[in-house]
Amino acid sequence: MPSRRQALAGIGLAAAGLIGGYTVTAAQSTSATLDWPMARYDAAGTGYNPDASGPKADPRVAWAGDLERTGGLEPDPPVVVDGTVYAGTENLLALDAATGDVRFSYDNYGVSHSSPACAATSIYRTKTLAISSPGGTVGLNAGGGMALFGVRVGKQRWRGPGTEPEPSVFGPSKAPPPVTVDETVYAVAPTTSDIVALEADNGRERWRRRFPGGDIGGTAFRPAVSGDTVYATGWPSDVAAFDAETGSKQWAESLDDTDVNRPPTATETGVVVPTRRGVTLYEDSGDVRWTRNLDGNATEGAVAVAEGRVFVSDGNESLYALDLETGADVWSVAFRHEATPVVADGVVYMTSGAELIAFDAATGERHFTRESEWYFSPPAVGDGVLYVVDGDQVLALEDEP
């Protein structure tokens, strides 16, 4: 017979399970949709879901969901999980992917929190959303918790190791979004630029490693994970690879001192590292396979990798499609902005400031341009629908029927 303590513990776990995931079954949309579970789609950062599709001609607005404030100059991209779109700035909102109706919100996580990344868990009925902010990484209940007497409880599951940021006249710094693989969250620790691996169940730290440039004030970007390796880049010019299970450093390199890195993308061929001036592909050993100097001037944005091609903006005058194996040009078109492309069903979607542009992935031909009075976020792509933050709204865009 179980002891009184064991019985009470069992009751507590059962209650936690209800709070952790009761509402998602009732609230989940019945419409079919595809997941886009984190910024840039996957842990590798490819920006490509081979099963997704979006609009190819001038799209119509299927629905528009209001946010509580505008996304600013650099809105965070939305994510889509189990029929729910998660987006927002000061407050993270959960909207029905089919209708745009607000299901619930997560309050008071600061105006500088990142896009969430969805992770599986072993102890809850619903998934965990990990978000990063200058104060640390937080695990949220993807189902929004339980509604009790008009108040939702159980929204937050854990808060990972972190420290409050130092006050700044420029406001809080932007937090790189975390990435998730199964039940592990990989994130950049605030103020230190350490790369950390956390358990999605409870936020417990599995390992922490100092990024090579962290000792001299370097800033790490969103990591990329592929297989058993975590790749990290950071300002000004460091690239490193860590074992995904233990955190042990596999290799570290530095670019030319006159160049600066941007976030990495992991591929089966190696890790693609965009820089201010161009692109470099490092093999799994850390050796350079190829480097392209595009004479660019990009300090923001990442690349997308799809169907053996690297899609990258030089931040100066062109969007390039490069061969992943060799770095050779496939095509280039005029595009004068920094951006993070995403790819779906043969279309490259780019947002820069107040423009959303779609290019043909095979030829570079422009499909459409959509303009805004505010600023667009990088998009997420579902089943025939493109989700994007447009100022103070989340838009679901689709082709005309």
C-alpha positions as CSV (number, residue, x, y, z in Angstrom):
1,M,0.0,0.0,0.0
2,P,1.4,3.4,-0.9
3,S,2.4,5.7,2.0
4,R,0.5,8.9,2.7
5,R,3.4,10.9,1.2
6,Q,3.4,8.8,-2.0
7,A,-0.4,9.3,-2.3
8,L,-0.1,13.0,-1.9
9,A,2.7,13.1,-4.4
10,G,0.6,11.2,-6.9
11,I,-2.3,13.7,-6.4
12,G,0.1,16.5,-7.0
13,L,1.5,15.1,-10.2
14,A,-2.0,14.4,-11.4
15,A,-3.0,18.0,-10.8
16,A,0.2,19.3,-12.4
17,G,-0.7,17.1,-15.5
18,L,-4.1,18.7,-15.7
19,I,-2.8,22.2,-15.3
20,G,0.0,21.4,-17.8
21,G,-2.3,20.2,-20.6
22,Y,-6.0,20.1,-20.0
23,T,-7.2,22.7,-22.4
24,V,-5.4,21.8,-25.6
25,T,-7.7,19.0,-26.5
26,A,-10.8,21.2,-26.3
27,A,-9.2,24.2,-27.9
28,Q,-7.3,22.6,-30.8
29,S,-8.5,23.4,-34.3
30,T,-10.0,20.7,-36.3
31,S,-8.7,22.2,-39.6
32,A,-5.7,20.5,-41.1
33,T,-2.5,22.5,-40.8
34,L,1.3,21.9,-40.9
35,D,3.5,22.7,-38.0
36,W,6.2,25.4,-38.2
37,P,7.4,24.8,-34.7
38,M,10.2,27.4,-34.3
39,A,11.8,30.4,-36.0
40,R,13.3,29.3,-39.4
41,Y,11.2,26.1,-39.2
42,D,13.7,23.5,-37.7
43,A,16.6,23.2,-35.3
44,A,19.0,23.2,-38.3
45,G,17.7,26.6,-39.3
46,T,17.0,25.6,-42.9
47,G,13.8,27.8,-43.2
48,Y,12.4,24.9,-45.3
49,N,9.5,22.5,-44.8
50,P,9.3,20.2,-47.8
51,D,5.6,19.5,-47.0
52,A,4.5,23.1,-46.7
53,S,3.0,25.4,-49.3
54,G,2.1,29.1,-49.4
55,P,0.6,31.6,-51.9
56,K,2.2,31.9,-55.3
57,A,0.3,34.8,-56.7
58,D,-0.9,38.1,-55.1
59,P,-2.4,36.7,-52.0
60,R,-5.6,37.5,-50.2
61,V,-6.0,37.9,-46.4
62,A,-7.7,34.8,-45.1
63,W,-7.9,36.4,-41.6
64,A,-6.2,39.1,-39.5
65,G,-5.7,38.7,-35.8
66,D,-4.9,41.8,-33.7
67,L,-1.9,42.1,-31.5
68,E,-1.7,44.2,-28.4
69,R,1.0,46.4,-29.8
70,T,3.1,46.7,-33.0
71,G,6.0,44.4,-33.6
72,G,8.5,47.3,-34.0
73,L,11.2,47.5,-36.6
74,E,12.1,43.8,-36.3
75,P,8.9,41.7,-35.5
76,D,9.6,38.2,-34.3
77,P,8.3,35.5,-36.7
78,P,5.2,33.5,-35.7
79,V,5.2,29.8,-35.1
80,V,2.5,27.3,-35.8
81,V,1.9,24.2,-33.6
82,D,-1.1,21.8,-33.6
83,G,-3.5,24.3,-35.2
84,T,-2.4,27.3,-33.1
85,V,-0.4,30.3,-34.2
86,Y,1.8,31.8,-31.5
87,A,2.9,35.5,-32.1
88,G,3.2,38.8,-30.3
89,T,5.6,41.3,-28.7
90,E,4.8,42.4,-25.2
91,N,2.4,39.6,-24.7
92,L,2.6,36.3,-26.6
93,L,-0.8,35.4,-28.1
94,A,-2.2,32.0,-29.1
95,L,-4.5,32.3,-32.1
96,D,-6.6,29.7,-33.9
97,A,-4.8,28.9,-37.2
98,A,-8.0,28.5,-39.1
99,T,-9.8,31.7,-37.9
100,G,-7.4,34.0,-36.2
101,D,-9.5,34.0,-33.0
102,V,-7.5,34.6,-29.9
103,R,-7.5,31.6,-27.6
104,F,-5.4,32.9,-24.7
105,S,-2.3,35.0,-24.0
106,Y,0.9,34.8,-22.0
107,D,1.5,38.0,-20.2
108,N,4.5,39.9,-18.9
109,Y,7.4,38.3,-20.7
110,G,8.8,41.6,-21.8
111,V,8.9,43.4,-25.1
112,S,12.2,41.7,-26.1
113,H,11.2,38.1,-25.8
114,S,12.0,35.8,-28.8
115,S,9.8,33.7,-30.9
116,P,8.9,30.5,-29.1
117,A,10.2,27.0,-30.0
118,C,8.0,24.0,-29.4
119,A,9.4,20.9,-27.6
120,A,8.0,17.5,-26.7
121,T,7.8,16.6,-23.0
122,S,7.5,13.3,-21.1
123,I,5.4,14.5,-18.2
124,Y,2.7,16.8,-19.6
125,R,-0.2,16.2,-21.9
126,T,0.7,19.3,-24.0
127,K,3.9,20.5,-25.5
128,T,6.3,23.1,-24.0
129,L,7.0,26.4,-25.7
130,A,10.5,27.8,-24.9
131,I,11.0,31.5,-25.2
132,S,14.2,33.5,-24.5
133,S,14.5,37.0,-23.1
134,P,17.3,39.0,-21.5
135,G,16.3,37.5,-18.2
136,G,16.5,33.9,-19.2
137,T,14.7,31.1,-21.0
138,V,11.2,30.3,-19.9
139,G,9.1,27.1,-20.5
140,L,5.4,27.7,-21.2
141,N,2.4,25.4,-21.5
142,A,1.5,25.3,-25.2
143,G,-2.1,24.6,-24.2
144,G,-2.4,27.8,-22.1
145,G,-3.0,26.1,-18.8
146,M,-6.4,25.6,-17.1
147,A,-9.2,28.1,-16.9
148,L,-10.4,28.4,-13.3
149,F,-13.0,31.0,-12.4
150,G,-12.1,33.1,-15.4
151,V,-8.4,33.0,-14.7
152,R,-5.8,30.7,-16.5
153,V,-3.3,29.0,-14.2
154,G,-0.4,26.8,-15.1
155,K,0.8,28.8,-18.1
156,Q,4.4,28.8,-17.0
157,R,6.2,25.5,-16.3
158,W,9.7,26.7,-15.5
159,R,12.2,29.4,-15.8
160,G,15.7,28.3,-16.8
161,P,19.0,29.6,-15.4
162,G,19.5,33.3,-16.1
163,T,20.2,36.7,-14.7
164,E,18.4,40.0,-14.9
165,P,20.0,42.2,-17.6
166,E,21.8,45.4,-16.8
167,P,19.7,48.5,-17.4
168,S,20.5,50.2,-20.7
169,V,19.5,53.6,-22.2
170,F,18.9,51.7,-25.4
171,G,16.4,49.3,-23.8
172,P,16.6,45.5,-23.5
173,S,18.7,43.7,-26.0
174,K,17.1,41.2,-28.4
175,A,17.2,37.6,-27.3
176,P,18.1,35.0,-29.9
177,P,15.3,32.4,-30.3
178,P,15.9,29.0,-28.8
179,V,15.8,25.8,-30.8
180,T,14.4,22.4,-29.8
181,V,15.1,18.8,-30.6
182,D,12.8,16.2,-29.0
183,E,12.8,17.0,-25.3
184,T,15.8,19.3,-25.3
185,V,16.0,23.1,-25.6
186,Y,19.2,24.7,-26.9
187,A,19.5,28.4,-26.2
188,V,21.9,31.3,-25.7
189,A,22.2,32.3,-22.0
190,P,21.6,36.0,-21.4
191,T,24.5,38.3,-20.5
192,T,27.1,35.6,-21.0
193,S,26.5,34.2,-24.5
194,D,27.0,30.7,-23.1
195,I,25.3,27.9,-25.1
196,V,23.0,25.9,-22.8
197,A,21.0,22.7,-23.2
198,L,17.9,22.5,-21.0
199,E,15.3,19.8,-20.3
200,A,12.0,20.8,-21.8
201,D,10.1,19.1,-18.9
202,N,11.5,21.3,-16.1
203,G,14.2,23.7,-17.5
204,R,17.0,21.8,-15.7
205,E,20.4,22.6,-17.2
206,R,22.1,19.6,-18.9
207,W,25.2,21.4,-19.9
208,R,26.6,24.9,-20.5
209,R,29.6,25.9,-22.6
210,R,31.2,29.2,-23.0
211,F,31.1,30.4,-26.6
212,P,34.6,31.2,-27.8
213,G,34.0,35.0,-28.2
214,G,32.1,35.3,-24.9
215,D,35.2,36.1,-22.9
216,I,35.8,39.3,-25.0
217,G,32.2,40.4,-25.1
218,G,31.2,38.5,-28.2
219,T,27.5,37.8,-28.7
220,A,26.3,34.4,-29.8
221,F,23.4,34.0,-32.3
222,R,20.6,31.4,-32.6
223,P,22.4,28.0,-32.6
224,A,21.7,25.3,-35.2
225,V,21.4,21.6,-34.4
226,S,21.9,18.7,-36.7
227,G,22.3,15.1,-35.6
228,D,24.7,15.0,-32.7
229,T,26.2,18.5,-33.2
230,V,25.2,22.0,-32.1
231,Y,26.7,24.7,-34.2
232,A,27.1,28.2,-32.9
233,T,28.3,31.5,-34.4
234,G,28.8,34.8,-32.8
235,W,30.0,38.4,-33.1
236,P,32.6,39.2,-34.2
237,S,33.9,36.2,-36.1
238,D,33.8,32.9,-34.2
239,V,32.3,29.6,-35.3
240,A,32.1,26.5,-33.0
241,A,30.7,23.0,-32.9
242,F,29.6,21.2,-29.7
243,D,28.5,17.7,-28.9
244,A,24.7,17.9,-28.6
245,E,24.6,15.4,-25.7
246,T,27.5,16.4,-23.6
247,G,28.4,19.9,-24.7
248,S,32.0,19.0,-25.3
249,K,33.7,21.3,-27.9
250,Q,34.4,19.5,-31.2
251,W,36.1,22.4,-33.0
252,A,36.3,26.2,-33.1
253,E,37.4,28.5,-35.9
254,S,37.6,32.3,-36.5
255,L,37.0,34.2,-39.7
256,D,39.0,37.1,-41.0
257,D,39.1,39.8,-38.4
258,T,37.6,42.2,-40.9
259,D,34.4,40.1,-41.3
260,V,31.5,39.4,-38.9
261,N,29.3,36.4,-38.6
262,R,25.5,35.9,-38.8
263,P,23.4,32.9,-37.5
264,P,24.4,29.4,-38.9
265,T,22.4,26.8,-40.8
266,A,23.2,23.1,-40.4
267,T,23.0,20.8,-43.4
268,E,24.1,17.3,-44.3
269,T,27.0,18.8,-46.1
270,G,28.2,20.9,-43.2
271,V,27.3,24.2,-41.5
272,V,26.6,27.3,-43.7
273,V,27.8,30.5,-42.0
274,P,26.7,33.8,-43.6
275,T,28.9,36.8,-42.9
276,R,28.7,40.5,-43.6
277,R,30.5,40.1,-46.9
278,G,29.6,36.5,-48.0
279,V,29.0,32.9,-47.1
280,T,31.3,30.0,-45.9
281,L,30.5,26.3,-45.7
282,Y,32.4,24.4,-43.0
283,E,32.5,20.6,-43.1
284,D,31.8,18.5,-40.0
285,S,35.6,18.5,-39.3
286,G,35.7,22.3,-39.2
287,D,37.6,22.5,-42.5
288,V,36.4,25.1,-44.9
289,R,34.8,23.5,-48.0
290,W,34.1,26.8,-49.9
291,T,33.9,30.5,-49.3
292,R,32.0,33.1,-51.4
293,N,32.8,36.8,-51.1
294,L,29.7,38.5,-52.3
295,D,31.0,42.0,-51.5
296,G,28.0,42.3,-49.3
297,N,27.2,44.5,-46.3
298,A,24.7,42.4,-44.2
299,T,24.9,42.4,-40.4
300,E,21.4,40.8,-39.9
301,G,19.5,37.9,-41.3
302,A,20.3,34.3,-42.0
303,V,20.2,31.9,-45.0
304,A,17.7,29.3,-46.1
305,V,18.8,25.9,-47.5
306,A,16.4,23.9,-49.7
307,E,16.8,21.3,-52.4
308,G,20.6,21.7,-52.6
309,R,20.6,25.5,-52.7
310,V,21.6,28.2,-50.3
311,F,19.4,31.3,-50.5
312,V,21.1,34.4,-49.1
313,S,20.8,38.2,-49.3
314,D,24.0,40.2,-49.4
315,G,22.3,43.2,-47.7
316,N,23.5,45.4,-50.5
317,E,22.0,44.7,-53.9
318,S,21.2,41.0,-54.5
319,L,19.5,37.9,-53.4
320,Y,21.5,34.8,-54.4
321,A,20.8,31.1,-54.9
322,L,24.1,29.3,-54.5
323,D,24.9,25.6,-55.1
324,L,25.3,24.0,-51.6
325,E,28.0,21.6,-52.8
326,T,30.2,24.2,-54.5
327,G,29.0,27.7,-53.6
328,A,28.7,28.5,-57.3
329,D,25.9,30.9,-58.5
330,V,22.7,29.4,-59.6
331,W,21.0,32.7,-60.0
332,S,20.8,36.2,-58.5
333,V,18.2,39.0,-58.6
334,A,18.0,42.5,-57.4
335,F,17.2,42.7,-53.7
336,R,18.7,45.5,-51.6
337,H,17.9,44.5,-48.0
338,E,19.1,42.2,-45.2
339,A,16.6,39.4,-44.7
340,T,16.0,35.8,-43.5
341,P,14.3,33.9,-46.3
342,V,12.1,30.8,-46.0
343,V,11.2,28.3,-48.7
344,A,8.1,26.2,-49.4
345,D,6.8,24.5,-52.5
346,G,9.3,26.1,-54.9
347,V,8.8,29.7,-53.5
348,V,11.3,31.8,-51.6
349,Y,9.6,34.2,-49.3
350,M,11.5,37.3,-48.1
351,T,10.4,40.1,-45.8
352,S,12.3,43.3,-45.4
353,G,10.9,46.3,-43.6
354,A,7.5,47.0,-45.2
355,E,7.8,44.6,-48.0
356,L,6.9,40.9,-48.4
357,I,8.3,39.4,-51.7
358,A,8.0,36.0,-53.2
359,F,10.5,34.6,-55.7
360,D,10.6,31.4,-57.7
361,A,13.2,29.2,-56.1
362,A,14.2,27.7,-59.4
363,T,14.7,30.8,-61.5
364,G,14.5,33.9,-59.2
365,E,11.5,35.2,-61.0
366,R,9.4,37.5,-58.8
367,H,5.9,36.1,-58.0
368,F,4.4,39.0,-56.0
369,T,5.2,41.9,-53.7
370,R,3.0,42.9,-50.8
371,E,3.5,46.2,-49.0
372,S,2.7,47.3,-45.4
373,E,2.4,50.5,-43.5
374,W,4.4,48.9,-40.7
375,Y,7.0,46.2,-40.8
376,F,6.8,42.5,-41.7
377,S,8.3,39.6,-39.7
378,P,9.9,36.6,-41.4
379,P,6.9,34.3,-42.2
380,A,5.9,30.8,-41.2
381,V,4.4,28.5,-43.8
382,G,1.6,26.0,-43.4
383,D,-0.8,24.1,-45.6
384,G,-1.4,26.6,-48.4
385,V,-1.1,29.5,-45.9
386,L,1.6,32.1,-45.1
387,Y,1.5,33.5,-41.5
388,V,3.3,36.8,-40.9
389,V,3.3,39.6,-38.3
390,D,2.4,42.8,-40.0
391,G,2.8,45.7,-37.5
392,D,0.0,45.2,-35.0
393,Q,-1.6,42.2,-36.7
394,V,-1.0,38.6,-37.6
395,L,-2.0,37.9,-41.1
396,A,-2.9,34.5,-42.7
397,L,-2.3,34.9,-46.5
398,E,-3.4,32.5,-49.2
399,D,-4.0,32.4,-52.9
400,E,-7.4,33.5,-54.2
401,P,-9.7,30.5,-54.6
